[in-house]
Amino acid sequence: MSIKMNITEKFELSGGITVLVCSGYNPKFSIIGKQFRLILGDEIRQTLTISGERKMLNQQANLDQKAFETRDTVELSSEEAQSGEWLLVSE
């Protein structure tokens, strides 16, 4: 079964970690260590491996969103992430 999540935000942290905030996460599935394609429409930009989940401190709104981290270089600008059009789709 394919997992699809919409990317809503991107943060680059020190140490080469990128955090992607996503909506549409289904907690029934473990995604840590899994590979996901970064997709817009028919365009597959790259494949990423999710290395962990970050806690979203003081999360009062957007409770359907989760923050996931990767050590891969993410070829997505903050503006593209904020568009809400990009997806992470499991392989």
Backbone bond lengths (Angstrom), bond angles and torsions (degrees), N, CA, C in turn:
res aa  C-N    CA-C-N  psi(-1)  N-CA   C-N-CA  omega(-1)  CA-C   N-CA-C  phi
1 M - - - 1.452 - - 1.525 109.13 -
2 S 1.297 116.82 133.69 1.457 123.13 -178.37 1.537 109.86 -84.71
3 I 1.328 115.80 137.31 1.457 122.30 176.45 1.523 107.86 -103.59
4 K 1.347 116.77 131.49 1.469 121.05 178.92 1.519 109.04 -125.48
5 M 1.332 115.22 131.95 1.457 121.02 177.04 1.528 108.72 -134.34
6 N 1.331 116.94 140.49 1.465 121.98 175.18 1.522 109.08 -86.47
7 I 1.327 116.78 131.85 1.457 121.83 175.97 1.530 107.90 -84.38
8 T 1.332 116.25 131.45 1.465 119.73 -179.33 1.527 112.94 -118.82
9 E 1.330 117.28 -15.31 1.463 120.60 -177.66 1.521 109.41 -160.22
10 K 1.326 115.83 152.51 1.466 122.30 178.03 1.522 108.95 -136.47
11 F 1.342 115.59 133.35 1.455 121.74 176.89 1.519 108.93 -130.40
12 E 1.315 117.13 136.18 1.460 121.58 175.91 1.521 108.35 -105.99
13 L 1.333 116.31 122.72 1.454 122.82 -178.85 1.516 110.29 -105.19
14 S 1.310 115.97 166.68 1.464 119.59 176.83 1.529 109.09 -67.07
15 G 1.298 115.54 159.48 1.464 120.11 179.74 1.508 114.34 80.64
16 G 1.341 117.13 12.23 1.464 119.98 176.12 1.515 115.11 79.00
17 I 1.315 117.53 20.26 1.465 121.12 179.38 1.527 109.19 -99.76
18 T 1.322 115.79 133.67 1.466 121.97 173.41 1.521 107.63 -115.24
19 V 1.329 116.06 134.03 1.458 122.34 177.39 1.524 108.29 -107.48
20 L 1.326 115.54 128.37 1.458 122.23 175.95 1.525 108.04 -113.35
21 V 1.322 116.04 122.82 1.456 121.26 175.96 1.522 106.85 -90.73
22 C 1.333 115.38 128.04 1.464 120.40 -174.03 1.520 110.98 -131.21
23 S 1.323 115.19 148.76 1.460 121.08 170.80 1.524 107.52 -110.96
24 G 1.317 115.13 159.92 1.459 119.47 179.04 1.517 113.86 91.23
25 Y 1.340 117.80 11.50 1.462 121.71 179.49 1.520 110.00 -72.14
26 N 1.325 116.29 134.00 1.465 122.24 176.90 1.523 108.25 -104.52
27 P 1.332 119.00 112.00 1.462 121.20 -175.88 1.523 114.49 -65.04
28 K 1.329 117.83 -8.47 1.470 120.66 177.10 1.527 111.61 -69.50
29 F 1.336 116.63 -19.20 1.453 121.12 -175.31 1.525 110.69 -111.23
30 S 1.320 116.38 134.50 1.460 121.30 173.67 1.521 107.66 -87.34
31 I 1.321 117.14 126.13 1.462 118.91 -177.56 1.523 112.97 -112.78
32 I 1.331 117.48 -4.83 1.455 120.83 -179.73 1.528 108.84 -65.08
33 G 1.341 115.73 128.93 1.456 121.20 -178.46 1.523 114.39 85.83
34 K 1.319 116.69 -3.73 1.466 121.24 -179.01 1.525 110.45 -90.66
35 Q 1.333 114.53 154.33 1.457 120.51 177.73 1.525 109.78 -96.93
36 F 1.339 114.27 139.95 1.461 122.26 179.09 1.515 109.73 -130.63
37 R 1.329 115.74 142.56 1.460 121.25 174.63 1.523 108.44 -89.42
38 L 1.317 115.71 139.55 1.466 123.23 175.29 1.525 106.24 -92.72
39 I 1.348 116.87 113.15 1.463 121.71 -168.04 1.525 112.06 -129.74
40 L 1.338 114.99 139.87 1.464 123.06 167.71 1.517 106.09 -131.42
41 G 1.328 116.68 113.12 1.467 120.13 -177.65 1.516 110.20 60.76
42 D 1.342 116.62 -119.73 1.464 121.91 178.84 1.524 112.18 -96.04
43 E 1.338 117.13 -2.86 1.468 121.01 -177.28 1.530 110.91 -87.74
44 I 1.327 116.02 122.14 1.459 121.72 171.50 1.516 106.39 -101.90
45 R 1.331 116.81 111.91 1.455 120.76 -175.44 1.525 111.71 -82.07
46 Q 1.330 117.49 -41.91 1.457 120.34 -178.25 1.525 109.48 -168.85
47 T 1.325 115.21 173.54 1.464 122.15 174.58 1.519 107.98 -115.11
48 L 1.333 115.87 134.61 1.459 123.07 -178.47 1.527 109.62 -121.62
49 T 1.319 116.78 152.20 1.456 121.96 172.49 1.523 108.19 -110.44
50 I 1.325 116.81 125.31 1.460 121.85 178.12 1.528 107.67 -79.31
51 S 1.346 115.67 122.97 1.466 119.50 -175.70 1.525 113.28 -104.24
52 G 1.330 117.98 -11.34 1.454 119.59 179.12 1.510 112.45 179.62
53 E 1.336 114.47 176.21 1.467 121.25 176.82 1.523 107.94 -118.58
54 R 1.303 116.49 140.02 1.468 122.98 176.96 1.521 109.00 -106.03
55 K 1.304 116.05 141.40 1.467 120.43 174.58 1.527 108.50 -75.71
56 M 1.309 116.24 138.65 1.461 121.63 177.01 1.525 106.53 -97.58
57 L 1.321 116.55 103.61 1.449 122.19 -175.54 1.522 111.75 -66.67
58 N 1.318 115.08 141.74 1.469 122.12 176.40 1.517 112.44 53.48
59 Q 1.301 117.33 38.12 1.464 121.41 -178.75 1.526 109.01 -73.51
60 Q 1.325 115.94 106.26 1.461 122.83 -178.72 1.536 112.13 -102.16
61 A 1.322 114.65 -25.53 1.472 119.99 -177.96 1.526 108.47 -131.02
62 N 1.303 116.38 174.39 1.473 122.29 179.78 1.522 110.69 52.04
63 L 1.305 115.94 50.94 1.456 121.12 -175.68 1.531 112.75 -67.80
64 D 1.317 116.97 -11.51 1.466 120.52 177.62 1.527 111.66 -84.72
65 Q 1.333 117.78 -0.25 1.463 121.09 -177.20 1.520 111.52 -96.82
66 K 1.338 115.02 143.81 1.466 123.19 176.16 1.519 107.89 -129.33
67 A 1.323 116.08 152.19 1.466 121.70 179.34 1.518 108.95 -110.04
68 F 1.329 116.45 123.11 1.458 122.45 -179.11 1.519 109.56 -118.40
69 E 1.320 116.24 146.88 1.458 119.56 -179.17 1.517 111.19 -114.58
70 T 1.319 113.62 153.83 1.456 122.53 175.72 1.522 107.97 -141.12
71 R 1.320 115.62 150.91 1.459 120.52 174.73 1.537 110.47 -97.32
72 D 1.327 116.42 -1.67 1.461 121.04 176.76 1.528 109.37 -74.37
73 T 1.324 116.18 150.82 1.464 120.69 171.92 1.524 107.29 -72.98
74 V 1.318 116.93 121.34 1.465 121.70 -175.70 1.522 109.05 -95.36
75 E 1.322 115.44 118.53 1.464 122.17 -178.01 1.529 110.16 -88.65
76 L 1.342 114.32 62.16 1.456 121.20 -177.92 1.524 106.92 -146.46
77 S 1.322 117.09 127.88 1.463 119.96 178.91 1.530 109.42 -77.49
78 S 1.318 116.42 162.46 1.466 120.79 176.09 1.525 110.69 -60.98
79 E 1.327 116.20 -38.10 1.469 120.46 179.49 1.527 111.11 -63.94
80 E 1.331 116.07 -42.44 1.467 119.10 177.78 1.524 110.40 -62.74
81 A 1.334 116.62 -42.54 1.466 120.28 179.60 1.525 110.76 -61.24
82 Q 1.322 116.73 -43.93 1.457 121.52 -177.22 1.524 113.11 -70.19
83 S 1.325 117.58 -14.81 1.470 120.55 178.26 1.515 111.08 -66.83
84 G 1.330 117.54 -23.84 1.455 121.08 -178.77 1.519 114.38 75.56
85 E 1.333 116.65 5.58 1.468 120.78 -176.52 1.520 112.52 -92.17
86 W 1.348 117.47 -19.05 1.459 120.55 -177.04 1.525 111.14 -85.33
87 L 1.319 115.13 142.69 1.458 121.92 -178.27 1.518 111.33 -118.18
88 L 1.330 115.61 151.04 1.459 122.33 163.60 1.523 105.18 -106.28
89 V 1.339 116.53 122.50 1.472 121.34 -177.92 1.514 108.04 -124.67
90 S 1.325 116.31 127.99 1.465 120.40 -178.15 1.523 111.04 -66.49
91 E 1.315 114.50 151.28 1.479 120.04 -179.99 1.515 110.05 -85.99
